[in-house]
Amino acid sequence: MKVEEIIKIANAEVLQDVGNWDANIKYGFAADLLSDTLFVISREEEAILLITGVTNPSVIKTAKILDIPVVLIVRGKPVEQVTIDLARKEKIILLKTKHIMFVTCGLLYKEGLEGAPWKLQY
């Protein structure tokens, strides 16, 4: 799924657009606990969309560690300028939607976005 499709499906606003717009986003992962994101996601060749309500710079740092090219903030939450600036620096596309996380995931899944491959480390 292309970034433009994600924007249309989620009715998202672009907060930071310096990034790889040609990336084919195959998988999505949703979490508000960034530790879950680091704990669960397997690094894959295919690009992953991170769907979250976290708006501080930690979300961009997490995306960078996992090579996630696009972050979608849910619930219409205001995003700190420092987060937007870091996304620009790290070349991560940052989007925002007014939908809650459940609806956002459902809309994207319905249109073909798959759940991210994950690993258990218990």
Rosetta blueprint (number, residue, H / E / L):
1 M L
2 K L
3 V H
4 E H
5 E H
6 I H
7 I H
8 K H
9 I H
10 A H
11 N L
12 A L
13 E E
14 V E
15 L E
16 Q E
17 D L
18 V L
19 G L
20 N L
21 W L
22 D L
23 A L
24 N L
25 I E
26 K E
27 Y E
28 G E
29 F E
30 A E
31 A L
32 D L
33 L L
34 L H
35 S H
36 D H
37 T H
38 L H
39 F H
40 V H
41 I E
42 S L
43 R L
44 E L
45 E L
46 E L
47 A E
48 I E
49 L E
50 L E
51 I E
52 T E
53 G L
54 V L
55 T L
56 N L
57 P L
58 S H
59 V H
60 I H
61 K H
62 T H
63 A H
64 K H
65 I H
66 L L
67 D L
68 I L
69 P L
70 V E
71 V E
72 L E
73 I E
74 V L
75 R L
76 G L
77 K L
78 P L
79 V L
80 E L
81 Q H
82 V H
83 T H
84 I H
85 D H
86 L H
87 A H
88 R H
89 K H
90 E H
91 K L
92 I L
93 I E
94 L E
95 L E
96 K E
97 T L
98 K L
99 H L
100 I L
101 M H
102 F H
103 V H
104 T H
105 C H
106 G H
107 L H
108 L H
109 Y H
110 K H
111 E L
112 G L
113 L L
114 E E
115 G E
116 A L
117 P L
118 W E
119 K L
120 L L
121 Q L
122 Y L
